[in-house]
Amino acid sequence: MAKRGIARAARKQLADVPQQLAALASMSVPELAEKYQELYGEPTRSRNRDYLKKRLAFRIQELAEGGLSTRAVARIAELGDKLPERWRMRQVEEAKPAAPPPPAVAGGRAPAADGRDARLPPLGTVLTRVFKGTQHRVTVREGGIEYEGQLHRSLSSVAKLITGTAWNGYTFFGCAQKAGGSKAVTP
């Protein structure tokens, strides 16, 4: 009798998949992000609607119909370092005993130990960028980013002020990778 109940629940879940997939089309980005948190157990950093819908559709189907075959997982493990980092980390996390997810913060990013965005360099760091022949210097401060004696809330707002157009501040100032015309100087 118990096997019938399990089989019935599995069929119901499979039958529900088309409805769940259809529901994704009408969800807003915050709703998709919430659903992502629910299905993956971690916040998403993306706010791209199509990307979130695709990832959620995959996860819904994976949960309902099963994931990769044992053979496919074994082959992926053989490939080792050729795997994308996020996939490898997910495999490691799935192998660990379940732990409560970290508290969600605005934008889905975990804060550094001192409460700041973890992508920012340490306080007092001076970032420089040459743009259109002019060198621009910003300093990472406790309350934000200092540029030309004024405090700004983000690197992106400073990048927009300098260029006149929307930029990712971390990219503009080379925080993701120290390359190009940008460099960081710690005091």
Kinemage of the C-alpha trace (Angstrom):
@kinemage 1
@onewidth
@group {chain A} dominant
@subgroup {mainchain}
@vectorlist {calphas} color= white
{ca met a 1} P 0.000 0.000 0.000
{ca ala a 2} L 2.814 2.413 0.856
{ca lys a 3} L 4.374 1.937 -2.583
{ca arg a 4} L 1.089 2.946 -4.242
{ca gly a 5} L 0.965 6.130 -2.178
{ca ile a 6} L 4.527 7.028 -3.140
{ca ala a 7} L 3.843 6.284 -6.805
{ca arg a 8} L 0.633 8.342 -6.690
{ca ala a 9} L 2.506 11.295 -5.133
{ca ala a 10} L 5.223 11.031 -7.804
{ca arg a 11} L 2.621 11.017 -10.622
{ca lys a 12} L 0.857 14.019 -9.081
{ca gln a 13} L 4.152 15.902 -8.840
{ca leu a 14} L 4.945 15.098 -12.498
{ca ala a 15} L 1.469 16.185 -13.565
{ca asp a 16} L 1.966 19.447 -11.671
{ca val a 17} L 5.193 20.305 -13.554
{ca pro a 18} L 3.467 21.958 -16.559
{ca gln a 19} L 1.445 24.143 -14.188
{ca gln a 20} L 4.572 25.157 -12.276
{ca leu a 21} L 6.400 25.953 -15.518
{ca ala a 22} L 3.454 28.011 -16.796
{ca ala a 23} L 3.340 29.944 -13.517
{ca leu a 24} L 6.949 31.094 -14.051
{ca ala a 25} L 5.872 33.169 -17.064
{ca ser a 26} L 3.663 35.436 -14.966
{ca met a 27} L 6.071 35.889 -12.033
{ca ser a 28} L 7.891 39.155 -11.379
{ca val a 29} L 11.667 39.191 -10.877
{ca pro a 30} L 11.362 39.382 -7.046
{ca glu a 31} L 8.948 36.432 -7.117
{ca leu a 32} L 11.353 34.486 -9.346
{ca ala a 33} L 14.208 35.279 -6.945
{ca glu a 34} L 12.097 34.045 -4.021
{ca lys a 35} L 11.250 30.840 -5.908
{ca tyr a 36} L 14.968 30.407 -6.700
{ca gln a 37} L 15.776 30.665 -2.978
{ca glu a 38} L 13.083 28.086 -2.259
{ca leu a 39} L 14.235 25.565 -4.893
{ca tyr a 40} L 18.000 25.985 -4.711
{ca gly a 41} L 18.351 26.864 -1.026
{ca glu a 42} L 20.533 29.883 -1.774
{ca pro a 43} L 19.845 33.418 -2.987
{ca thr a 44} L 20.393 34.311 -6.614
{ca arg a 45} L 22.668 37.128 -7.658
{ca ser a 46} L 20.913 37.478 -11.002
{ca arg a 47} L 18.027 39.790 -11.720
{ca asn a 48} L 17.733 38.655 -15.337
{ca arg a 49} L 14.165 37.423 -15.754
{ca asp a 50} L 14.807 35.000 -18.643
{ca tyr a 51} L 17.842 33.475 -16.938
{ca leu a 52} L 15.890 32.921 -13.708
{ca lys a 53} L 12.963 31.371 -15.566
{ca lys a 54} L 15.291 28.926 -17.359
{ca arg a 55} L 17.134 27.948 -14.177
{ca leu a 56} L 13.864 27.493 -12.276
{ca ala a 57} L 12.301 25.464 -15.104
{ca phe a 58} L 15.320 23.164 -15.075
{ca arg a 59} L 15.217 22.777 -11.291
{ca ile a 60} L 11.464 22.083 -11.216
{ca gln a 61} L 11.911 19.336 -13.801
{ca glu a 62} L 15.010 18.006 -12.051
{ca leu a 63} L 13.179 17.705 -8.749
{ca ala a 64} L 10.133 16.093 -10.336
{ca glu a 65} L 11.833 13.680 -12.735
{ca gly a 66} L 15.235 13.183 -11.161
{ca gly a 67} L 18.617 14.704 -11.844
{ca leu a 68} L 21.466 13.440 -13.930
{ca ser a 69} L 22.095 9.735 -14.257
{ca thr a 70} L 24.751 8.094 -12.101
{ca arg a 71} L 26.840 7.578 -15.228
{ca ala a 72} L 26.627 11.273 -16.167
{ca val a 73} L 27.577 12.368 -12.642
{ca ala a 74} L 30.536 9.943 -12.697
{ca arg a 75} L 31.683 11.353 -16.058
{ca ile a 76} L 31.403 14.903 -14.779
{ca ala a 77} L 33.469 13.950 -11.719
{ca glu a 78} L 36.137 12.562 -14.077
{ca leu a 79} L 36.356 15.906 -15.833
{ca gly a 80} L 37.287 17.515 -12.512
{ca asp a 81} L 38.768 20.972 -12.934
{ca lys a 82} L 37.129 21.467 -16.301
{ca leu a 83} L 33.767 21.864 -14.530
{ca pro a 84} L 32.365 25.319 -13.871
{ca glu a 85} L 33.199 26.412 -10.313
{ca arg a 86} L 29.566 26.934 -9.293
{ca trp a 87} L 28.658 23.389 -10.347
{ca arg a 88} L 31.561 21.869 -8.426
{ca met a 89} L 30.672 23.822 -5.308
{ca arg a 90} L 27.039 22.721 -5.584
{ca gln a 91} L 28.135 19.095 -5.750
{ca val a 92} L 30.282 19.556 -2.643
{ca glu a 93} L 27.409 21.259 -0.799
{ca glu a 94} L 24.953 18.509 -1.747
{ca ala a 95} L 27.355 15.917 -0.333
{ca lys a 96} L 27.499 17.721 3.041
{ca pro a 97} L 24.798 17.301 5.684
{ca ala a 98} L 22.029 19.882 5.371
{ca ala a 99} L 22.631 23.139 7.200
{ca pro a 100} L 20.334 26.134 7.448
{ca pro a 101} L 20.876 28.610 4.588
{ca pro a 102} L 22.727 31.835 5.395
{ca pro a 103} L 20.544 34.828 6.113
{ca ala a 104} L 19.479 36.628 2.953
{ca val a 105} L 20.623 40.197 2.517
{ca ala a 106} L 19.636 42.880 0.055
{ca gly a 107} L 20.765 41.980 -3.449
{ca gly a 108} L 21.524 38.398 -2.418
{ca arg a 109} L 25.119 39.141 -1.436
{ca ala a 110} L 26.627 38.071 1.840
{ca pro a 111} L 28.272 40.903 3.759
{ca ala a 112} L 31.927 40.881 4.714
{ca ala a 113} L 32.853 40.387 8.374
{ca asp a 114} L 32.433 44.118 9.023
{ca gly a 115} L 29.016 44.272 7.298
{ca arg a 116} L 30.229 45.786 4.008
{ca asp a 117} L 29.842 44.251 0.555
{ca ala a 118} L 32.433 41.451 0.368
{ca arg a 119} L 33.470 42.509 -3.166
{ca leu a 120} L 34.819 45.836 -1.940
{ca pro a 121} L 38.504 46.060 -1.070
{ca pro a 122} L 39.497 46.873 2.540
{ca leu a 123} L 38.734 50.283 4.027
{ca gly a 124} L 41.260 52.919 3.025
{ca thr a 125} L 42.029 51.286 -0.330
{ca val a 126} L 42.507 53.778 -3.155
{ca leu a 127} L 41.262 52.677 -6.562
{ca thr a 128} L 42.471 54.489 -9.665
{ca arg a 129} L 41.164 54.494 -13.199
{ca val a 130} L 42.283 56.452 -16.228
{ca phe a 131} L 39.276 57.471 -18.302
{ca lys a 132} L 39.595 59.650 -21.413
{ca gly a 133} L 43.080 60.728 -20.399
{ca thr a 134} L 42.159 61.752 -16.846
{ca gln a 135} L 43.145 59.749 -13.781
{ca his a 136} L 40.296 59.290 -11.304
{ca arg a 137} L 40.939 58.192 -7.710
{ca val a 138} L 38.372 56.877 -5.240
{ca thr a 139} L 38.902 55.780 -1.650
{ca val a 140} L 36.912 53.052 0.096
{ca arg a 141} L 35.506 54.564 3.291
{ca glu a 142} L 33.322 53.342 6.157
{ca gly a 143} L 30.181 55.057 4.830
{ca gly a 144} L 30.743 54.532 1.110
{ca ile a 145} L 33.116 55.609 -1.651
{ca glu a 146} L 34.916 58.958 -1.488
{ca tyr a 147} L 35.456 60.736 -4.811
{ca glu a 148} L 36.641 64.342 -5.114
{ca gly a 149} L 35.915 64.997 -1.441
{ca gln a 150} L 32.325 63.724 -1.591
{ca leu a 151} L 30.963 60.451 -0.234
{ca his a 152} L 29.019 58.284 -2.683
{ca arg a 153} L 27.019 55.175 -1.859
{ca ser a 154} L 28.551 52.912 -4.532
{ca leu a 155} L 31.306 52.487 -7.067
{ca ser a 156} L 28.643 52.407 -9.780
{ca ser a 157} L 27.377 55.871 -8.871
{ca val a 158} L 30.932 57.223 -9.112
{ca ala a 159} L 31.496 55.439 -12.444
{ca lys a 160} L 28.281 56.976 -13.779
{ca leu a 161} L 29.380 60.414 -12.571
{ca ile a 162} L 32.724 60.021 -14.365
{ca thr a 163} L 31.440 58.531 -17.632
{ca gly a 164} L 27.947 59.970 -17.875
{ca thr a 165} L 26.533 56.506 -18.492
{ca ala a 166} L 25.575 53.490 -16.380
{ca trp a 167} L 28.528 51.244 -15.530
{ca asn a 168} L 29.109 48.371 -13.159
{ca gly a 169} L 31.419 50.083 -10.661
{ca tyr a 170} L 33.330 46.894 -9.844
{ca thr a 171} L 34.073 46.399 -13.532
{ca phe a 172} L 34.896 50.062 -14.146
{ca phe a 173} L 37.398 50.192 -11.286
{ca gly a 174} L 38.739 46.670 -11.895
{ca cys a 175} L 37.716 45.124 -8.577
{ca ala a 176} L 36.763 41.811 -10.200
{ca gln a 177} L 40.178 41.481 -11.787
{ca lys a 178} L 43.077 43.853 -11.421
{ca ala a 179} L 43.781 44.430 -15.109
{ca gly a 180} L 43.698 47.226 -17.637
{ca gly a 181} L 44.165 50.825 -16.543
{ca ser a 182} L 42.957 50.311 -13.008
{ca lys a 183} L 44.839 49.479 -9.863
{ca ala a 184} L 44.213 49.361 -6.164
{ca val a 185} L 46.574 50.844 -3.621
{ca thr a 186} L 46.206 49.957 0.044
{ca pro a 187} L 47.559 52.465 2.537
